Structures are given as C-alpha cells and as structure tokens.
C-alpha cells in the first residue's frame, strides 16, 4: 500500500558498498583494512595519510562509482520504498571525480530515473531533503542536521561501523526489513496524530 510519503535515500553506505569497494581496491596497493576498522565517517580518521592519498586517487578514477557493489538486498529495499512513496536519491558526489555524477546515474538505472537523483554536498544534504518525510542515511551527523530542519520527519540510520555513536534523533536499523518496518510504523503514527 502506497503511503504517500516523500522518502529521501542516500546511496553510499546505504545502497552502495562504498567502504567495502574502496578497501578492496586499496588492498593490492599495500593498504589493508577491514570494513570494521572504519569507525568514523571521515576516512581521514581511519586511513593513514598515504592510504588516504591513494584512496582519493581510486575514488577519482573513472569507473569507481559505477563499479561499486549493491549491498545484498538493497535493490529490493529500493523497490519497496518506491511502493511506499515517492523516492528521491540524495547523494554526495566525490568532488575529485569528473565522472561521478554520470556514473551514479548509470549505477542507479533502471531502478531510479535520473530526474529523481539529487547530487548535493554532504554538508548541505539536510537542506535539500528538508521537505522529505523520511531520510534514510548512514551518516549520523546528516540525520541530526536534517532533524533540525525537519523535526517531524523520520530519520532512519542504517547501522554501519562508522556510525555507532549515540543517535537519539534517529531510528537505528540493522537491516532493510527493519527500515521498512520503521517507515511503515512512523507513517501510521503520523497519520494517527
């Protein structure tokens, strides 16, 4: 049943395995990290300066955004969200890559139409998505800022190693099924109010 919601969804860390893809490409270059080693959203707090330099080169290279893996179940999750409401993809492009935005659109095709993809700097994502009823993110700080401009909105935090700090303004979920349940429950509560 369509709930007439406006749902904004992040890509990297929510749908795309950005961290896993980056670390996989770093390993053959002598920089070995596990996904669980990444305890902060800012990669500079995990990677050595040399590894960060190599990571920036990897992310800037044509093909990186297009070749990222979908998290298992992410395509189905996106499909269910589209059944619940209107979905907008709010994604932050890597500034060092001239091909990122085009690759992201191709990566999402045919699941999302190009006009439903908004490329916005991470620090402004909360402003662009302020009219959404739901924001699904992996960056706790973005959800906190968003709740400041959308206090009645439902902030859904996809649990990842880099966002384990307390997030009382968000519903933390460990699976896409939990996220769907949280969105349905939140929609029922807001209609009852």
matplotlib code that plots the C-alpha trace (Angstrom):
import matplotlib.pyplot as plt

x = [0.0, 1.4, 1.7, 2.1, 5.5, 8.4, 11.4, 15.0, 17.7, 21.4, 23.5, 27.0, 26.7, 23.0, 22.6, 26.2, 29.0, 31.3, 33.6, 33.9, 34.6, 37.3, 39.0, 39.0, 40.9, 43.3, 44.5, 46.5, 48.3, 49.6, 46.9, 44.9, 41.8, 38.7, 35.3, 35.0, 38.2, 36.4, 35.0, 34.4, 32.6, 35.6, 38.1, 41.0, 40.3, 40.9, 43.3, 47.0, 47.8, 49.5, 46.4, 44.1, 46.1, 45.8, 42.1, 41.4, 43.1, 41.0, 37.7, 38.6, 39.3, 36.7, 34.6, 34.8, 31.3, 29.8, 31.6, 30.5, 28.5, 25.0, 24.6, 22.7, 19.0, 19.5, 17.7, 14.7, 14.7, 14.7, 11.8, 9.8, 10.5, 9.1, 5.9, 5.6, 6.0, 8.0, 11.7, 14.4, 18.1, 20.2, 23.8, 27.1, 29.4, 33.2, 34.5, 37.7, 35.9, 34.7, 32.6, 31.0, 27.5, 27.1, 28.3, 26.0, 23.0, 24.1, 24.6, 21.0, 19.5, 16.9, 15.9, 15.7, 15.0, 17.7, 15.4, 14.9, 18.6, 19.9, 23.7, 24.4, 27.4, 27.2, 27.1, 24.0, 22.1, 19.8, 18.7, 17.9, 16.0, 14.1, 10.8, 11.1, 9.0, 11.8, 15.5, 17.5, 21.2, 24.4, 25.9, 24.5, 25.5, 23.5, 20.4, 21.0, 21.2, 18.1, 16.1, 16.9, 15.0, 12.5, 11.7, 8.6, 10.4, 11.6, 15.4, 16.4, 20.1, 21.4, 23.8, 27.3, 30.7, 31.3, 28.1, 28.0, 27.8, 24.5, 21.9, 18.8, 17.2, 17.2, 15.8, 18.8, 18.1, 20.3, 18.5, 16.4, 13.5, 13.8, 14.0, 10.8, 9.0, 10.2, 9.0, 5.6, 5.2, 6.3, 3.8, 0.9, 1.8, 1.9, -1.5, -3.0, -1.7]
y = [0.0, 3.4, 5.6, 8.9, 9.6, 11.6, 9.4, 10.6, 7.9, 8.2, 5.9, 5.3, 3.3, 2.7, 1.1, 1.0, -0.7, 2.3, 1.4, -2.2, -1.3, 1.3, -1.0, -3.8, -1.5, -0.3, -3.8, -4.6, -1.2, -2.2, -0.7, -3.4, -2.5, -4.4, -2.7, -2.9, -0.9, 2.1, 3.6, 7.2, 8.6, 10.7, 8.4, 10.6, 9.4, 5.7, 5.7, 6.7, 9.9, 7.7, 5.4, 8.4, 9.8, 6.5, 6.3, 9.7, 8.6, 5.5, 7.4, 10.0, 7.3, 6.8, 3.7, 3.7, 4.9, 2.8, -0.4, -0.4, -3.4, -3.1, -4.2, -7.5, -6.7, -3.1, -3.3, -5.0, -2.3, 0.4, -1.2, -1.5, 2.2, 3.1, 1.2, 3.2, 6.7, 9.0, 8.3, 10.8, 9.8, 12.4, 11.6, 13.4, 13.2, 12.9, 16.3, 14.9, 12.8, 14.4, 11.3, 10.6, 12.1, 10.4, 7.1, 7.3, 7.9, 4.8, 2.8, 3.5, 3.0, 1.3, 1.4, 5.2, 7.8, 10.4, 13.3, 11.6, 11.8, 14.9, 15.4, 17.6, 18.2, 16.2, 19.3, 20.6, 17.4, 18.2, 21.4, 19.8, 17.0, 19.2, 18.5, 14.7, 12.8, 10.2, 10.3, 7.1, 7.6, 6.1, 9.4, 10.2, 13.9, 14.4, 13.0, 15.2, 18.3, 17.1, 16.7, 20.4, 21.5, 18.6, 17.9, 15.8, 13.7, 10.1, 9.8, 6.2, 5.4, 2.3, 0.7, 0.7, 0.5, 4.2, 5.4, 3.6, 6.7, 7.5, 8.9, 9.6, 11.6, 8.6, 5.1, 2.8, -0.2, -3.2, -4.5, -3.2, -5.1, -3.1, 0.1, -0.7, -1.6, 1.7, 3.7, 1.9, 2.4, 6.0, 6.7, 5.1, 7.2, 10.4, 9.7, 9.0, 12.2]
z = [0.0, -1.1, 2.0, 0.0, 1.7, 0.3, 1.0, 0.5, 0.4, 0.5, -1.8, -0.4, 2.8, 2.3, -1.1, -2.4, -0.6, -0.9, 2.0, 1.0, -2.6, -1.6, 0.8, -1.7, -4.2, -1.5, -0.5, -3.7, -3.2, 0.2, 2.4, 4.1, 6.2, 7.1, 7.0, 10.8, 11.0, 9.7, 12.9, 11.6, 8.6, 7.8, 6.2, 7.3, 10.9, 9.9, 6.9, 7.1, 5.2, 2.5, 2.3, 2.1, -0.8, -2.7, -1.8, -3.2, -6.5, -6.5, -6.0, -8.7, -11.3, -13.9, -13.2, -9.4, -8.7, -11.5, -10.3, -6.7, -5.5, -4.2, -0.6, -0.6, -0.5, -1.4, -4.8, -3.2, -0.4, -3.0, -4.8, -1.6, -0.8, -4.2, -3.3, -0.1, -1.6, -3.9, -3.6, -4.2, -4.2, -2.3, -2.9, -2.4, -5.3, -4.8, -5.8, -7.2, -9.8, -13.0, -13.9, -10.5, -11.2, -14.6, -13.2, -10.2, -12.5, -14.6, -11.5, -10.3, -13.7, -14.2, -10.5, -10.3, -13.0, -13.5, -12.5, -9.1, -8.3, -6.5, -6.2, -3.2, -1.0, 2.2, 4.4, 2.6, 2.2, 5.2, 3.4, 0.1, 1.7, 4.2, 2.6, 2.8, 5.3, 5.7, 5.3, 5.1, 5.8, 7.1, 8.3, 11.8, 11.5, 8.4, 10.1, 13.1, 10.9, 9.0, 12.2, 12.9, 9.7, 9.7, 13.3, 12.4, 9.9, 10.4, 10.5, 9.6, 10.4, 8.6, 11.2, 10.0, 11.8, 11.2, 12.8, 16.1, 18.3, 20.0, 17.7, 19.8, 16.9, 14.6, 14.4, 14.1, 11.9, 11.3, 8.2, 5.3, 6.8, 10.0, 8.0, 6.1, 9.4, 10.9, 8.0, 7.9, 11.7, 11.5, 8.7, 10.8, 13.8, 11.8, 10.2, 13.7, 15.1]

ax = plt.figure().add_subplot(projection="3d")
ax.plot(x, y, z, "-o")
ax.set_aspect("equal")
plt.show()
